[in-house]
Amino acid sequence: MEEWVGERWHRFINGAADRSFGSAAIALTEVGGAVALLYRAAGGAPGTRIVPAADMRIGGPRTWLQRLAGSGVRAALPRLDEETLALPPRIALFADSALNRDLYLWLAALAAAFVPSGRWAADNLVATRLALQRCPGLRPRWERLRSAHLAQRRADALKLPAPDQAAEQRLQALLLADEDAAEATSLDEVKCHAQAPRLAPVWLWLQALPPELAAGAGAKQEVRQPSAGNGASPQADDAELALAKKRRRTRQAKPANERAPLLLPSKTESLQSWSEHIPLDRGQDDEPDDEQAQAAADDMEQLTLSRDGVAGAARVKFDLDLPSASADDLPLGEGELLPEWDWKRQRLLPGHCQVQTLVTRPGASPLRPSPALRRTARQIRRRLELLRAAPKWQRGCSEGEALDLDAWVRHLAAVQSGGGPDPQVYARRQRGERSLATLLLADLSLSTDAYASNDARVIEVIRDALFVFGEALQACGDPFSMLGFSSVRRSQIRIQHLKSFEENWSGPVTARLAAIKPGYYTRMGAAIRLATKRLQQRPERQRLLLLLTDGKPNDLDVYEGRWGVEDTREAVLEARRAGLQPFCLSIDAEAPDYLPHIFGRQGWARVVRPSELPMRLAGIYGQLTR
C-alpha cells in the first residue's frame, strides 16, 4: 500500500511541478533527418554523429513545487565535441510547437558554425553571427526564438538574488547584442554554467569544449561503449538503442600508480575533493547489467573513466579466444602490410596494419543447403541469366531505333554556341560482350553470432547469401571471388579465403562456406584495401566490390568510433579512385547513421529483414551491372 501511494504521489507532484509544455513537445526522432541535413548543408563536419544528450545539472530559479518534487535541477543541454553533436531528446521549452522545432534547426546551424576555443560566450556569439551569414533564411526564426527565450528569462530573473540578477542582466545584454558589437562586448564578465551554476541555461547556445579538452577524448582507447551492430540483435528495441547512445560528459582520471599513495586531507583542501574519483575495486563484467547501473549513470554529473590496469572478463575472453597455430586455419603467404587513415592528422599511416589471409583446413564437409535455399538459388540464377542475355542500349549513335535525349540536348547546345559535329542523337540495342568481375567481402566478426530471427543467426544468413550468389554467378559465367574478414587490433587482421577468381564453384569452395564462423572484430578499412588490391589485378572493364556487414567498423583499440568510420570512408574513396565500384549491404538498424558518410548516398542499402539478404543481394547486383 505504501508503494502504491508513494508511486502515485510521485507522479502527481512531478506532474504539478513540471514547467514544460508537453502538448507542444518535439522529439529529436521527429526532426532528426532535417537536423542532420541542415547541419551538413551549413558546413558541419560530415563525420559528426547527431545523438541524444544526457541530463546534466542546471541552474535557474525553482518554484516551491519543484523544490518539493526535487525537479528542475537537471536537463539535457545541447553540447558539441569532436565526434558528436548531442541535442536534447525532447524539447518542450515553448508553448508553440513550431518554436520548439525551430530550436532544433537553429542548434544544428549554430553547431555547423561553432569553433570551440574554451570561451563559452565568445564562441557562441561568433558562431551565431557566422550561422546567420550562412543561413540568412533562419534569421526570422532566430529572432522569434530569441524574443521568446528572453521573455522567459526576464520573468525568472525577478526570482533571483541581487548578485545573480546582475549576472543575468549581463547575459541578456549579450543575447541582445548586434553582430557588430558582439566581439567588442566584454565577455569576461559573463561566466559559463560551470562557474555560475545559479543562472538558467541559455537554450540558444551550445556547451562545447576545444578538441584538446573534449570530454573523454583521452580515454577512448581504453573505454568502449558497445555499438548496436556488435553483440546486439538486429531486432533490439529502438528505445534501448537511443538510451545507450546518450552522450555524457566524461573525464579521464589518473592511473592508480600516478596518484598519491595516501589520502592526506589538509586545511586548504575543499570539501568537493572528497567526491573525486578513487580507484576502488568493484565488480564489473561478473555482475549482470540492470536498470540500476543505467539510472546511476544518468544521475551522475560526469562519468570518470580510468585505466585500472586489470582487463575485464569480456576482454580476457575475447583475447584468449585466439586459437593456437595447430588449431587455427592455415595461413596463405606471409601476410601483407597495409596503411590506415589517421583522420585527426589527415594522412595515411604506411604499414600500419598486418593482414593475414587464412584458408580452412582440408577435410571440411561441403555445404548441404536446404531445398528452399536451392529453389531460391535457381530463381536468382534464372534472373541473372536473363539479365546477361538482354541486349544493351548503345547511345550517341548516328542512327538507331530511339532518340537519345541526353545526346539531343548536347547537340542543341553545340548548335546554339556556333555549330558542332554531325548529330549523333540516336540509341540502338545491340548484344555486347560482358566484361565484369565481382569480389564479395563478408563480415565475419563476433556480432554475426547474434540471431537475425527466431530461426537463424546472422552468420547463417550471410552463408546462405554467399551460397545463392555463388550458384547464380557460376551459371552466368561472370568471374567472382569471395573473402571474409575479422580482426583483433591492427596487428591481426584475418582475411578468410573462400573462393578466388581462378577457382571453379565446387565442393572445396562450399566446404569453406560451411566452415565459416563468427569471431573477433571489424576492421573494415583494411579489408576493403586488400579487396581493392585483388580487384585491381583483374582485366575486366567493370569491377564490383560488394560488402556484406551487420554493424559499423570497430576494434579493441582506437578503431572504435570515428577513427574506424573515417578510415573505412577513406578506403572506399581509394577504391573509387582505382576505378572500382564499391557497394555495401547492411542489416544494421543504425546503418543510416553512418553508411551514407562512408559509401555515399547511392553506395549502400539496408536489408530490413535479414532473411531477404540473398534476394536483395541479387537485386542489387542486377542494378549495378545493368
C-alpha positions in Angstrom: 0.0 0.0 0.0 2.8 2.4 0.8 4.5 1.7 -2.5 1.2 2.3 -4.3 0.6 5.6 -2.5 4.2 6.7 -3.0 4.2 6.0 -6.7 1.0 8.0 -7.3 2.2 10.8 -5.1 5.5 11.0 -7.0 3.6 11.0 -10.3 1.2 13.7 -9.2 3.8 16.1 -7.6 6.2 15.8 -10.6 3.4 16.5 -13.0 2.3 19.6 -11.0 5.9 20.8 -10.8 6.6 20.3 -14.5 7.0 23.7 -16.2 7.5 22.4 -19.7 4.8 22.4 -22.4 4.2 18.7 -23.0 1.5 19.2 -25.6 3.9 21.2 -27.8 6.9 18.9 -27.3 9.0 17.9 -30.3 11.2 14.8 -30.2 14.6 14.6 -31.8 13.5 11.5 -33.7 10.8 13.5 -35.4 13.2 16.1 -36.9 16.5 14.1 -36.9 16.6 14.0 -40.8 16.1 17.7 -41.2 18.6 18.5 -38.4 21.3 16.3 -40.0 20.6 17.7 -43.4 20.8 21.4 -42.2 23.9 20.7 -40.1 25.9 19.3 -43.0 24.5 21.7 -45.6 25.6 24.6 -43.3 29.2 23.3 -43.2 29.2 20.9 -40.3 31.7 18.0 -40.3 30.3 15.0 -42.2 31.7 12.6 -39.7 29.9 14.1 -36.7 27.1 12.0 -35.3 23.9 13.5 -34.0 22.9 11.8 -30.8 20.6 12.4 -27.9 22.2 14.3 -24.9 22.1 13.0 -21.4 20.9 15.2 -18.5 23.3 17.4 -16.6 23.0 19.8 -13.7 21.5 23.2 -14.5 20.8 26.4 -12.6 17.9 28.9 -12.6 15.1 29.7 -10.1 12.9 26.9 -9.0 9.3 27.1 -7.7 8.3 25.7 -4.4 6.6 22.8 -6.1 9.9 21.9 -7.9 11.7 22.1 -4.6 9.1 19.8 -3.1 9.4 17.3 -6.0 13.2 17.6 -6.3 12.9 18.5 -10.0 14.2 21.3 -12.1 17.9 20.6 -11.3 18.8 18.5 -14.4 18.2 18.9 -18.1 19.6 17.7 -21.4 21.6 20.6 -22.8 22.9 20.8 -26.3 26.6 20.0 -26.5 29.3 19.7 -29.2 32.6 17.8 -29.3 34.9 16.5 -32.0 32.8 13.4 -32.6 29.1 14.1 -31.8 26.5 16.8 -31.7 24.4 16.0 -28.7 20.9 17.5 -28.8 18.1 17.2 -26.2 16.0 14.1 -26.9 12.8 16.2 -26.4 12.3 20.0 -26.5 9.2 21.4 -24.8 10.6 24.8 -23.8 7.9 26.9 -25.6 4.1 26.7 -25.8 4.3 26.8 -29.6 5.5 23.5 -31.2 6.8 25.5 -34.2 9.3 27.3 -31.9 10.4 24.0 -30.4 11.0 22.6 -33.9 12.9 25.8 -34.9 15.1 25.5 -31.9 16.4 22.1 -33.2 17.1 23.6 -36.6 18.8 26.7 -35.0 21.1 24.5 -32.9 22.1 22.5 -36.0 23.0 25.6 -37.9 24.9 27.0 -34.8 26.8 23.8 -34.4 27.9 23.8 -38.0 29.5 27.3 -37.5 30.8 26.6 -34.0 34.6 26.6 -33.4 35.3 25.9 -29.8 38.1 27.8 -28.1 37.2 27.4 -24.4 35.4 30.8 -24.1 31.7 29.8 -23.9 30.0 33.2 -24.5 32.5 34.4 -27.1 32.3 31.1 -29.1 28.5 31.2 -29.2 28.4 34.9 -30.3 30.9 34.3 -33.1 29.1 31.1 -34.2 25.7 33.0 -34.1 27.0 35.6 -36.4 28.5 33.1 -38.8 25.4 30.9 -38.8 23.2 33.8 -39.7 25.5 34.7 -42.6 25.5 31.1 -43.9 21.7 30.6 -43.4 20.1 34.0 -43.8 16.7 32.4 -44.1 17.0 31.4 -40.4 17.1 35.0 -39.2 13.3 35.4 -38.6 13.1 32.1 -36.8 16.2 33.0 -34.7 14.7 36.4 -33.8 11.4 34.7 -32.7 13.4 32.2 -30.6 15.5 34.9 -29.0 12.4 37.0 -28.1 10.5 34.0 -26.6 13.6 32.9 -24.7 14.4 36.4 -23.3 10.7 36.7 -22.2 11.1 33.6 -20.1 14.5 34.7 -18.7 13.1 38.1 -17.7 10.2 36.5 -15.8 12.6 34.2 -14.0 15.2 36.9 -13.3 12.9 38.6 -10.8 13.2 35.5 -8.5 17.0 35.6 -8.4 19.1 37.1 -5.7 20.7 40.5 -6.4 24.2 39.2 -7.4 22.6 36.7 -9.8 20.3 39.3 -11.2 23.3 41.4 -12.2 24.9 38.5 -14.0 21.6 37.6 -15.6 21.3 41.1 -17.0 24.7 41.0 -18.5 23.9 37.7 -20.1 20.7 39.1 -21.6 22.6 42.1 -22.9 24.9 39.7 -24.8 21.9 37.9 -26.3 20.5 41.2 -27.5 23.9 42.5 -28.8 24.0 43.1 -32.5 26.5 41.3 -34.7 29.0 44.2 -35.0 29.1 44.8 -31.2 29.4 41.1 -30.4 33.2 41.0 -30.4 33.6 44.3 -28.7 31.3 43.2 -25.8 33.2 42.4 -22.6 32.9 38.6 -22.4 34.9 38.1 -19.3 32.1 39.4 -17.1 29.8 36.5 -18.1 30.7 33.1 -16.7 29.7 29.8 -18.1 27.3 27.5 -16.3 30.1 25.6 -14.6 31.2 28.9 -13.0 27.8 30.4 -12.4 25.5 27.4 -11.7 22.7 29.6 -10.4 21.9 31.0 -13.8 19.4 29.3 -16.1 20.8 27.6 -19.2 20.9 29.5 -22.5 19.0 27.2 -24.8 20.0 29.1 -27.9 23.7 28.4 -27.2 25.9 25.3 -27.2 28.0 23.8 -24.5 31.4 22.9 -26.1 35.0 22.2 -25.3 38.0 22.7 -27.5 39.3 19.5 -29.2 42.3 19.1 -26.9 40.0 19.3 -23.8 37.0 17.4 -25.2 35.3 15.2 -22.7 36.6 11.7 -22.6 38.9 12.2 -25.6 41.9 10.7 -23.9 40.0 7.7 -22.6 38.6 6.4 -25.8 41.4 4.0 -26.4 40.6 2.0 -23.3 36.9 2.6 -22.6 34.5 1.4 -25.2 30.7 1.6 -25.5 29.1 -1.3 -27.3 27.6 -0.4 -30.5 24.2 -1.7 -31.7 25.8 -3.7 -34.5 28.1 -5.7 -32.4 26.9 -8.3 -30.0 23.3 -6.9 -30.1 20.4 -8.4 -32.0 19.2 -6.5 -35.1 15.8 -6.6 -33.6 16.8 -4.7 -30.4 14.3 -2.2 -29.1 14.7 1.3 -30.6 14.2 3.0 -27.2 17.0 1.0 -25.7 19.3 1.9 -28.6 18.5 5.6 -28.2 19.2 5.4 -24.4 22.5 3.6 -24.9 23.6 6.3 -27.4 23.2 9.2 -25.0 26.2 11.5 -24.9 27.5 12.1 -21.4 30.2 14.3 -20.0 33.3 12.4 -19.0 36.8 13.0 -17.8 39.9 10.8 -17.6 41.3 10.1 -14.1 45.0 9.5 -13.4 46.1 5.8 -13.1 46.4 4.5 -9.6 50.2 4.5 -9.7 50.3 8.2 -10.5 48.2 9.2 -7.5 49.3 10.0 -4.0 49.7 6.7 -2.0 47.8 8.2 1.0 44.8 10.5 1.1 46.0 13.2 3.5 43.4 15.9 4.0 44.7 19.4 4.6 43.1 22.6 5.8 43.3 24.1 2.4 41.6 21.2 0.7 38.0 21.9 -0.2 35.2 19.6 0.6 34.5 19.0 -3.0 37.7 17.0 -3.3 36.2 14.1 -1.4 33.9 13.4 -4.3 36.8 12.9 -6.7 37.5 9.5 -8.3 39.2 6.9 -6.1 40.2 3.7 -7.9 38.4 1.1 -5.8 37.9 -2.5 -6.8 34.4 -3.0 -7.9 32.6 -5.8 -9.7 32.5 -5.2 -13.5 31.8 -7.9 -16.0 30.9 -10.6 -13.5 27.8 -8.7 -12.4 24.7 -8.6 -14.8 23.7 -5.3 -16.2 20.5 -3.9 -14.8 18.4 -0.7 -14.7 20.2 0.5 -11.5 23.5 0.9 -13.4 21.8 2.9 -16.1 20.0 5.1 -13.6 23.2 5.7 -11.6 24.9 6.8 -14.8 22.1 9.2 -15.6 22.2 10.7 -12.1 26.0 11.5 -12.2 27.1 14.9 -13.3 30.0 13.4 -15.3 31.4 9.9 -15.7 35.0 9.3 -14.7 37.0 7.0 -16.9 40.2 5.5 -15.6 42.7 2.8 -16.5 42.8 0.3 -13.7 45.4 -2.0 -15.2 43.1 -5.0 -15.0 41.4 -6.4 -18.1 37.7 -7.1 -17.8 36.3 -10.5 -18.1 34.9 -9.9 -21.6 38.3 -8.6 -22.8 40.1 -11.6 -21.4 37.6 -14.0 -23.0 38.0 -12.4 -26.5 41.7 -12.2 -26.4 42.2 -15.7 -25.1 39.8 -16.9 -27.9 42.7 -16.7 -30.4 43.3 -20.3 -31.4 46.7 -21.9 -31.4 48.6 -22.4 -34.6 47.8 -26.1 -34.7 44.1 -25.5 -34.3 43.8 -22.4 -36.4 43.2 -22.1 -40.2 46.1 -22.4 -42.5 47.9 -19.2 -43.4 48.3 -18.3 -47.1 51.6 -16.5 -47.6 53.5 -14.3 -45.1 50.8 -11.6 -44.8 50.7 -8.0 -46.0 51.2 -4.6 -44.5 48.5 -2.1 -45.4 48.1 1.6 -44.5 45.5 3.2 -42.3 43.9 6.6 -42.3 44.6 8.9 -39.3 41.6 11.2 -39.5 43.0 13.6 -36.8 46.2 14.2 -38.8 44.5 13.8 -42.2 47.2 11.4 -43.5 47.8 7.8 -44.2 49.9 5.8 -41.8 52.0 3.5 -44.0 52.4 -0.2 -43.0 50.1 0.3 -40.0 48.1 -2.9 -40.3 49.2 -6.5 -40.6 46.8 -8.6 -42.8 47.0 -12.4 -43.0 45.0 -14.5 -45.4 43.8 -17.8 -44.0 42.1 -20.9 -45.5 40.1 -23.6 -43.9 42.0 -26.9 -43.3 41.3 -29.7 -45.7 38.7 -32.2 -44.8 35.7 -30.0 -44.1 32.3 -31.2 -45.2 30.7 -29.4 -48.2 27.7 -27.2 -47.5 24.4 -29.0 -47.6 21.8 -26.4 -48.5 18.1 -26.9 -47.7 15.6 -27.4 -50.5 14.2 -23.9 -50.0 17.7 -22.4 -50.4 18.2 -24.4 -53.6 14.9 -23.1 -55.0 16.0 -19.5 -54.2 19.3 -20.1 -55.9 17.6 -21.4 -59.1 15.3 -18.3 -59.2 18.2 -15.9 -58.8 20.2 -17.8 -61.4 17.4 -17.6 -64.0 17.0 -13.9 -63.3 20.7 -13.2 -63.8 20.9 -15.3 -66.9 18.1 -13.2 -68.4 19.8 -10.1 -67.4 23.0 -11.2 -69.1 21.3 -12.2 -72.3 19.3 -9.0 -72.6 20.6 -6.6 -75.3 22.1 -3.3 -74.1 21.4 0.2 -75.3 24.2 1.9 -77.2 23.8 5.7 -77.0 25.2 8.5 -79.1 24.7 6.8 -82.5 24.2 8.5 -85.9 21.2 6.2 -86.5 19.1 4.0 -84.3 15.6 3.0 -83.2 15.1 5.6 -80.4 16.1 9.2 -79.7 18.8 9.7 -77.1 17.5 12.8 -75.2 20.8 13.5 -73.5 22.7 13.5 -76.8 20.0 15.6 -78.3 20.3 18.3 -75.6 24.1 18.3 -76.0 23.7 18.7 -79.8 21.3 21.7 -79.4 23.7 23.4 -77.1 26.5 22.9 -79.6 24.4 24.3 -82.4 23.4 27.4 -80.4 27.1 28.0 -79.5 28.1 28.3 -83.1 28.0 24.9 -84.7 29.0 21.4 -83.9 29.6 17.9 -85.4 27.0 15.8 -87.2 24.1 14.9 -84.9 24.6 11.6 -83.1 21.4 11.7 -81.1 20.1 8.1 -81.5 20.2 5.0 -79.4 20.0 1.3 -80.6 20.0 -2.1 -79.0 22.8 -4.5 -79.5 24.4 -7.5 -77.9 27.7 -6.7 -76.4 30.4 -8.7 -74.7 30.1 -8.6 -70.9 33.3 -7.6 -69.0 32.6 -7.8 -65.3 34.5 -9.1 -62.2 33.0 -9.1 -58.7 34.5 -9.6 -55.3 32.2 -10.3 -52.4 33.5 -9.3 -49.0 31.7 -10.7 -45.9 31.8 -9.5 -42.3 32.7 -12.5 -40.1 33.0 -10.6 -36.8 31.6 -11.8 -33.5 28.5 -9.7 -33.9 27.3 -12.1 -36.6 26.8 -14.7 -33.9 23.6 -12.8 -32.8 20.2 -14.1 -34.0 18.8 -12.4 -37.0 15.4 -14.1 -36.5 14.0 -16.8 -34.3 15.4 -19.5 -36.6 18.8 -18.3 -37.9 21.8 -16.4 -36.8 23.4 -13.6 -38.8 26.3 -15.7 -39.8 23.9 -18.3 -41.2 22.1 -15.7 -43.3 25.4 -14.4 -44.7 26.4 -18.1 -45.5 23.1 -18.6 -47.4 23.6 -15.3 -49.3 27.1 -16.4 -50.3 25.9 -19.8 -51.5 23.0 -18.4 -53.5 25.2 -15.7 -55.1 27.9 -18.2 -56.0 25.4 -20.6 -57.6 23.9 -17.8 -59.7 27.2 -16.3 -60.8 28.7 -19.7 -61.7 25.8 -20.3 -64.0 26.1 -16.8 -65.6 29.9 -17.2 -66.2 30.9 -14.0 -64.6 34.3 -14.3 -62.7 33.9 -13.7 -59.0 35.8 -14.1 -55.7 34.7 -14.4 -52.1 36.5 -13.3 -48.9 35.6 -13.0 -45.2 37.2 -10.7 -42.7 37.6 -10.1 -39.0 40.3 -8.6 -36.8 41.9 -8.4 -33.4 43.6 -5.0 -33.3 45.7 -3.7 -36.2 48.3 -6.5 -35.9 45.9 -9.4 -36.5 43.6 -8.7 -39.4 42.2 -12.0 -40.6 41.1 -12.5 -44.2 39.2 -15.7 -44.8 39.8 -17.1 -48.2 36.6 -18.6 -49.6 37.0 -18.5 -53.4 39.4 -17.0 -55.8 38.7 -15.7 -59.3 40.6 -18.7 -60.8 38.7 -21.4 -58.8 35.6 -23.2 -60.0 32.5 -23.3 -57.9 32.9 -26.8 -56.5 32.9 -28.9 -53.3 36.0 -27.4 -51.7 34.6 -23.9 -52.0 31.2 -24.8 -50.5 33.1 -26.6 -47.7 34.9 -23.4 -46.9 31.5 -21.6 -46.8 30.2 -24.3 -44.4 33.2 -23.8 -42.1 33.0 -20.0 -41.6 32.3 -19.0 -38.0 32.0 -15.7 -36.2 34.8 -14.2 -34.1 36.7 -11.0 -33.2 36.1 -7.5 -34.5 35.5 -5.5 -37.7 38.5 -3.5 -39.0 36.7 -2.8 -42.2 39.1 -0.3 -43.8 42.0 -2.8 -44.1 39.7 -5.5 -45.6 38.4 -3.0 -48.2 42.0 -2.1 -49.1 43.0 -5.7 -49.6 39.9 -6.4 -51.7 40.8 -3.3 -53.8 44.3 -4.7 -54.5 42.8 -8.0 -55.6 40.3 -6.4 -57.9 42.9 -4.0 -59.4 44.7 -7.1 -60.8 41.6 -8.1 -62.9 41.5 -7.1 -66.6 37.7 -6.6 -66.8 36.3 -3.2 -67.6 33.8 -3.2 -64.7 34.9 -4.3 -61.3 32.4 -4.5 -58.5 33.2 -4.7 -54.7 30.2 -5.9 -52.7 30.4 -5.7 -48.8 28.0 -7.7 -46.5 28.0 -6.5 -42.9 25.8 -6.2 -39.8 27.5 -3.3 -38.0 29.8 -0.3 -38.1 33.7 -0.6 -38.1 35.2 -1.3 -34.7 38.1 -3.0 -32.9 39.7 -3.1 -29.5 42.0 -0.1 -30.0 41.4 3.4 -31.3 39.4 2.0 -34.2 36.2 2.3 -32.2 34.2 5.4 -33.0 35.1 8.0 -35.6 38.5 6.6 -36.3 37.0 3.4 -37.8 34.3 5.3 -39.8 36.8 7.8 -41.3 39.3 5.1 -42.2 36.6 3.0 -43.9 35.5 6.1 -45.8 39.0 6.8 -47.0 39.4 3.1 -48.1 36.1 3.4 -50.1 37.4 6.6 -51.7 40.7 4.8 -52.6 38.7 2.0 -54.2 36.7 4.5 -56.3 39.9 6.3 -57.4 41.2 2.9 -58.5 38.2 2.5 -60.9 36.2 0.1 -58.7 32.5 0.3 -57.8 32.1 -0.4 -54.0 28.6 -1.1 -52.6 27.6 -2.1 -49.0 24.6 -4.2 -47.9 23.9 -4.0 -44.2 21.3 -5.4 -41.8 22.2 -3.0 -39.0 19.3 -0.9 -37.8 21.7 2.1 -37.3 23.1 1.9 -40.8 21.5 5.2 -41.9 23.5 7.0 -39.2 27.0 6.2 -40.7 26.8 4.4 -44.0 25.9 7.5 -46.1 29.0 9.2 -44.9 31.2 6.1 -45.7 29.7 4.9 -49.0 27.8 8.0 -50.2 24.0 8.3 -50.7 23.9 5.8 -53.6 26.6 3.4 -52.4 24.7 1.4 -49.7 21.4 -0.3 -48.9 19.9 -1.6 -45.7 18.1 -5.0 -45.6 15.3 -4.7 -43.1 14.6 -8.4 -42.9 17.8 -10.3 -42.8 16.2 -13.4 -44.3 15.8 -11.4 -47.5 19.5 -10.8 -47.9 20.1 -13.4 -50.7 17.3 -11.9 -52.8 18.3 -8.3 -52.1 21.9 -9.1 -53.0 20.9 -10.5 -56.4 18.7 -7.4 -57.0 21.5 -5.0 -56.1 23.9 -6.9 -58.4 21.4 -6.7 -61.2 21.0 -3.0 -60.8 24.8 -2.3 -60.6 25.6 -4.4 -63.7 22.7 -3.4 -65.9 
